[in-house]
Amino acid sequence: MITELDKQFMREAIRLANESVNRGGGPFGAVIVKDGKVIAGSSNSVTIDNDPTAHAEVNTIREACRRLGTFDLSGCTIYTSCEPCPMCLGAIYWARISRIFYGNNRKDARDIQFADDFIYEELERPLGNRTVPIIPLLRDEALVTFRLWSEKTDKTEY
């Protein structure tokens, strides 16, 4: 069920997206809410920061984690002005955010020349048929690190 409060939080994400456009950033904004309060809000700063990972959702997740002092955002909801791209969706899942609300969809993003839809299509292709080659190398050597992690008794799991 969508509430008036949900709409208010989405409007804040949209406001941040509009503000970003006006300051030279990308047209995306996001807020993270916990217990009915905005914990963090940010916008896309890819071109401002020269950082291809500086999407609104990732920036907002980073801010929320800093403020809450945790990498686990269980119980939080993210409101984002556009359907998350695969990178952002992955970050949302890794952060264990409980719900996602979005405004524009990935087709809308494609229509203004954002390639999110292309990445979704790439992920469906077999590794050998993707645009960027993905080549396995030195797996046996790399597995040593995983064994070390697996045997470590004082690790912080995530």
Disulfide bonds with the S-S distance in Angstrom:
none
